[in-house]
Amino acid sequence: MSNHIQVLRDIMAKRNGTLLPGAPNALAARIIADLGFEAIYLTGAGLTNMSMGLPDLGFMDLSQAVAHTMAIRNVTDLPLIVDADTGFGNAVNVTHTVRMLERAGASAIQLEDQASPKRCGHFEGKELVPSAEMVAKIKAAVDARCDGMVVIARTDARAGEGFEAALDRAQRYIEAGADMTFLEAPQSLLEVRQVPKTLGVPQLLNIVVGGKTPVIGQAEAAEMGFSMLLYANAALQGAVLGIQHALTALRDHGAVDEANGLLASFTERQRLVDKPGFDALERKYTTHRDASPSPQQNRSRI
């Protein structure tokens, strides 16, 4: 088992509400790691919003999820949970999805029981597949993994079928082999508290700022017994606000610089993408032309 997968399983076992920030891209993942968080969540909504400029309505495909997983794994060793939406098809497709994402460096794959095309868990109009179909997907995911990758099963049943039905679905997914479940969009603190009390495996709670679930902090999530507290798009929403502020200043004043506090410095930007590390590699491996023998010198040695 890869170390990042074991670290994730250890975090899950503690059930202390570990904060899980979402990253829409590899730069955000670098910032999450730089700030000392313990794990990263590749958010499908964030990827769709930031990379395509589209709403979370099922536009992301497997190739995009794999490419972003590889990019993030290339810059950090932290555990990485990948939002794979509905698994990009049926149970057979899920086997391919799991294999591709595991090879790309995912520590966990999250699958949900919405019908395709899926939509954000806090949008109206969600439709579900039959629970038996989702059970088959979970079994396929468990069978397809080779390195112990964590399988997370999400249910969106709260909106259309009610809270008790969502708990029942989550229990079925646990029996199918899910290592963790994720009941999306509970609508009161009473419901939030009931989730980890009812379901035996580690639980993830998703906080969508402006969404349907009451906002709680890490200490409260730990007290309730959640393993992880997901803020999937806090980084994205913060970035949007920062972009708006910086570009509004540029539009209104005709110039913007580091001194007004709206921009990270050039030096900080280079530090975050490890430019100094690549400079060191260049110094180590670059052959300087003036140190190479000239053609005339080479001929004189023949």
SVG drawing of the C-alpha trace seen along z (x, -y; Angstrom):
<svg xmlns="http://www.w3.org/2000/svg" viewBox="-38 -55 84 63">
<polyline fill="none" stroke="black" stroke-width="0.4" points="0.0,0.0 1.3,-3.4 2.3,-5.6 -0.2,-8.4 -3.0,-5.8 -2.0,-4.5 -1.7,-8.1 -5.3,-8.7 -6.5,-5.6 -4.8,-6.7 -6.6,-10.1 -9.9,-8.4 -9.4,-6.1 -8.8,-9.1 -12.3,-10.6 -11.2,-14.0 -12.7,-16.2 -9.5,-16.7 -9.9,-19.7 -10.0,-18.7 -9.6,-21.7 -10.6,-21.3 -8.1,-22.1 -9.4,-22.9 -5.8,-22.6 -2.2,-21.8 -1.3,-25.3 -4.1,-25.3 -2.9,-21.9 0.6,-23.4 -0.8,-26.2 -2.8,-23.7 0.3,-21.7 2.3,-24.8 -0.1,-25.9 0.2,-22.6 -3.1,-20.8 -3.0,-17.0 -4.9,-16.0 -6.3,-17.4 -9.6,-17.0 -9.6,-17.3 -13.0,-18.9 -15.0,-18.1 -17.1,-21.3 -13.9,-23.4 -12.2,-21.8 -15.3,-22.4 -15.7,-26.0 -12.0,-27.0 -10.8,-25.0 -13.9,-25.2 -15.8,-28.2 -18.9,-26.0 -21.3,-25.1 -21.1,-21.7 -23.5,-19.9 -21.6,-16.8 -19.2,-18.4 -16.0,-16.9 -14.8,-13.7 -12.3,-11.0 -9.4,-12.3 -9.6,-15.7 -9.9,-14.0 -6.8,-11.8 -4.8,-14.8 -5.4,-16.9 -4.8,-14.0 -1.4,-13.4 -0.6,-17.1 -1.4,-17.3 0.5,-14.1 3.5,-15.5 3.7,-18.4 2.7,-16.9 2.9,-13.6 -0.2,-14.4 -3.2,-12.1 -5.4,-13.0 -9.2,-12.3 -10.5,-12.5 -14.1,-13.4 -15.0,-11.1 -18.7,-12.1 -20.7,-9.0 -17.7,-7.1 -18.2,-8.1 -20.6,-5.3 -21.8,-2.0 -20.0,0.5 -17.8,1.6 -16.8,-2.0 -16.1,-2.4 -13.4,0.4 -11.6,-1.6 -12.0,-4.8 -10.6,-3.3 -7.6,-1.8 -6.8,-5.1 -7.1,-7.3 -5.2,-4.9 -2.3,-4.8 -2.5,-8.6 -1.9,-8.9 -5.3,-9.1 -5.4,-8.0 -9.2,-7.7 -12.0,-7.8 -15.4,-9.3 -18.4,-7.9 -22.0,-9.2 -25.4,-7.8 -26.8,-10.5 -27.9,-9.7 -25.9,-11.2 -25.5,-14.0 -25.0,-14.7 -25.2,-18.1 -23.8,-19.9 -25.2,-18.3 -26.6,-21.6 -28.5,-22.3 -32.2,-21.4 -33.3,-18.8 -31.0,-15.9 -32.0,-12.4 -30.7,-9.2 -29.8,-5.8 -31.4,-2.8 -29.5,-1.8 -28.7,1.6 -26.9,-0.1 -24.8,-2.1 -24.0,1.0 -22.7,2.7 -20.5,-0.4 -19.0,-0.2 -18.3,3.5 -16.7,2.9 -14.5,0.1 -13.4,2.3 -12.6,5.2 -10.7,3.0 -8.3,1.3 -4.8,2.8 -3.1,0.7 -5.7,0.4 -7.1,-2.9 -9.9,-4.1 -13.5,-3.9 -15.8,-6.7 -19.5,-6.4 -21.6,-9.5 -25.4,-9.6 -27.5,-12.5 -30.7,-10.9 -31.5,-13.5 -32.9,-16.0 -35.3,-13.7 -36.0,-10.7 -35.5,-12.1 -32.9,-11.8 -33.8,-8.2 -33.6,-7.0 -30.2,-8.6 -29.0,-6.7 -30.4,-3.5 -28.6,-4.0 -25.3,-4.8 -25.7,-1.6 -26.1,0.5 -23.0,-1.1 -21.1,-0.2 -22.2,3.4 -21.0,3.3 -17.5,2.5 -17.2,-1.3 -14.5,-2.4 -16.1,-5.8 -19.5,-7.3 -20.5,-10.8 -24.2,-11.8 -24.5,-15.0 -26.5,-18.0 -28.0,-17.2 -30.3,-20.1 -30.1,-20.6 -27.6,-20.1 -29.8,-17.3 -29.3,-15.4 -25.6,-16.2 -25.2,-14.7 -27.1,-11.6 -24.9,-10.6 -21.8,-9.4 -23.9,-7.9 -25.8,-5.8 -23.2,-4.7 -20.3,-2.5 -17.5,-3.5 -15.7,-6.8 -17.7,-9.7 -17.0,-12.8 -19.1,-16.0 -19.2,-18.5 -19.6,-22.2 -20.7,-24.2 -20.6,-27.8 -23.9,-29.2 -25.4,-25.7 -27.9,-23.6 -25.8,-22.2 -25.2,-24.2 -21.7,-25.5 -19.7,-23.9 -16.1,-24.0 -13.5,-21.4 -13.9,-21.1 -17.6,-20.5 -17.2,-18.0 -14.6,-16.1 -17.0,-16.1 -19.7,-14.6 -17.4,-11.9 -16.7,-12.9 -13.4,-11.8 -13.0,-14.6 -14.6,-18.1 -14.6,-19.0 -14.5,-22.6 -14.4,-21.6 -14.5,-25.1 -13.3,-27.5 -10.0,-28.0 -11.9,-28.5 -14.3,-31.1 -11.4,-32.9 -9.6,-32.9 -12.6,-34.3 -12.9,-37.1 -9.2,-37.9 -9.3,-37.9 -12.3,-40.3 -10.6,-42.7 -7.3,-42.7 -8.8,-43.2 -11.3,-45.8 -8.4,-47.8 -6.6,-47.4 -9.7,-48.5 -10.5,-51.5 -6.9,-52.8 -5.1,-51.6 -2.3,-49.9 -1.9,-47.5 1.2,-46.4 2.3,-44.5 2.2,-47.5 -1.6,-47.8 -2.0,-44.4 -4.1,-42.9 -1.4,-40.7 0.9,-38.0 4.5,-39.1 6.5,-37.9 8.9,-36.2 6.1,-34.5 4.6,-33.2 7.9,-31.7 8.4,-30.1 5.0,-28.4 5.8,-26.8 9.3,-25.8 11.2,-28.0 14.3,-27.9 14.3,-24.1 14.3,-24.1 17.1,-26.7 19.1,-24.4 18.6,-21.5 19.6,-23.8 22.8,-24.7 23.5,-21.0 22.9,-19.6 23.4,-22.4 26.6,-22.1 28.0,-25.6 29.1,-26.1 32.3,-27.9 33.4,-24.9 33.0,-22.5 36.0,-21.8 35.8,-23.8 35.7,-21.9 39.4,-22.9 40.4,-21.5 38.5,-18.2 40.4,-18.0 43.7,-18.5 43.1,-15.4 42.5,-13.1"/>
</svg>
